[in-house]
Amino acid sequence: MIVIASGIFWFILLIAVEKGLADRISDWYEKSLQSRYPQPIIDLDKDEDVRVEENRVKRKQDNQLEIKVQDFRKCYMTGKGMCNPGAPFLAVEKLSFGLSAGECFCLLGVNGAGKSTTFKSLTCEVKPTSGTIKIAGFDI
């Protein structure tokens, strides 16, 4: 009897994994926490070159840039685990840039400016809270 129950359990778990149930639960959990995130900062004090790059990215079509990051925002919860989400921490606010094929670039900034978070989002290690990241026209 235990063998049959164990087989049924593992079969159901396999189906849940194949259907992406864990990803759906994670997405639902992230959405449930969004009400606790700080409101977006509307009037950011930006340098002129930052505004120029933001406008350039907005004007370009998705397939005109190899990498297109538009209005990227990432908030983390500082708690430990799902049962204790903690307080929200804003890591990146309204970042936009675009890269063409063969272009070399880097992110400069002080510690805690969001450089690592941006690269983690580019490599799909973390999901953006809002905004879009497109690589070769595909929304990642």
Buried (B, 14 or more C-beta within 10 A) or exposed (E): EEEEEEEEEEEEEEEEEEEEEEEEEEEEEBEEBEEEBEEBEEEEEEEEEBEEBBEEBEEBEBEEBBBBBBBBBBBBBEEEEEEEBEEBEBBBBBBBBBBEEEEEEEEEEEEEEBBBBBEBBBEEEBBBBBBBBBBEEEEB
